[in-house]
């Protein structure tokens, strides 16, 4: 399917989101990570320019970032 921006949970039931994030990145689509963990070193190493939010995150904060990504694309 088509989408403009994605919000990815960093870890779902022990499964890594890295393969999906890599595929989205290859297609040039913007995305953010949302995680219940405070720090996930692999995310900042493999995807250093992708915004990462810790759950719970305010809707206003997440929405502002998503709007920015839609307007400007992913940071370099």
C-alpha positions in Angstrom: 0.0 0.0 0.0 0.9 3.6 -0.3 1.7 5.8 2.7 3.3 9.2 3.3 4.9 8.7 6.7 5.3 5.8 9.1 5.3 5.4 12.9 7.2 2.2 13.8 7.3 0.5 17.2 10.9 -0.4 17.8 10.2 -3.9 19.2 7.0 -5.9 18.8 6.8 -9.1 20.8 10.6 -9.6 20.5 10.7 -9.0 16.7 13.0 -6.3 15.4 11.7 -3.5 13.2 15.1 -3.1 11.5 14.2 -4.9 8.3 11.0 -2.9 7.8 12.7 0.4 8.7 15.5 -0.4 6.2 13.0 -1.1 3.5 11.1 2.1 4.2 14.4 4.0 4.2 15.4 2.5 0.8 12.1 3.8 -0.7 12.8 7.3 0.6 9.8 7.5 2.9 10.0 9.4 6.2 9.4 7.5 9.5 9.8 7.7 13.2 10.4 5.2 15.9 8.1 5.0 19.0 9.4 2.8 21.8 8.6 1.7 25.3 12.3 1.6 26.0 14.3 4.6 26.9 17.3 3.8 24.8 17.9 1.4 22.1 21.5 1.7 20.9 20.9 -0.2 17.6 18.4 2.4 16.5 20.7 5.4 16.9 23.5 3.4 15.3 21.6 2.1 12.3 19.2 5.0 11.9 21.0 8.0 13.3 18.7 10.6 11.7 15.4 9.0 12.4 13.5 10.7 15.2 12.8 8.4 18.2 10.2 8.9 20.8 9.7 7.1 24.1 6.2 5.9 25.1 4.1 7.6 26.2 4.6 10.6 23.9 2.2 13.5 23.6 0.1 13.6 20.5 1.2 17.2 19.9 4.9 16.3 19.9 4.4 13.3 17.6 2.1 15.2 15.3 4.5 18.1 15.0 7.4 15.8 14.0 5.2 14.0 11.5 4.1 17.2 9.9 7.7 18.4 9.7 8.7 15.1 8.0 5.9 15.4 5.5 6.9 19.0 4.7 10.7 18.6 4.7 11.5 14.9 4.4 13.9 13.0 6.5 16.9 14.9 8.0 20.2 14.2 6.3 
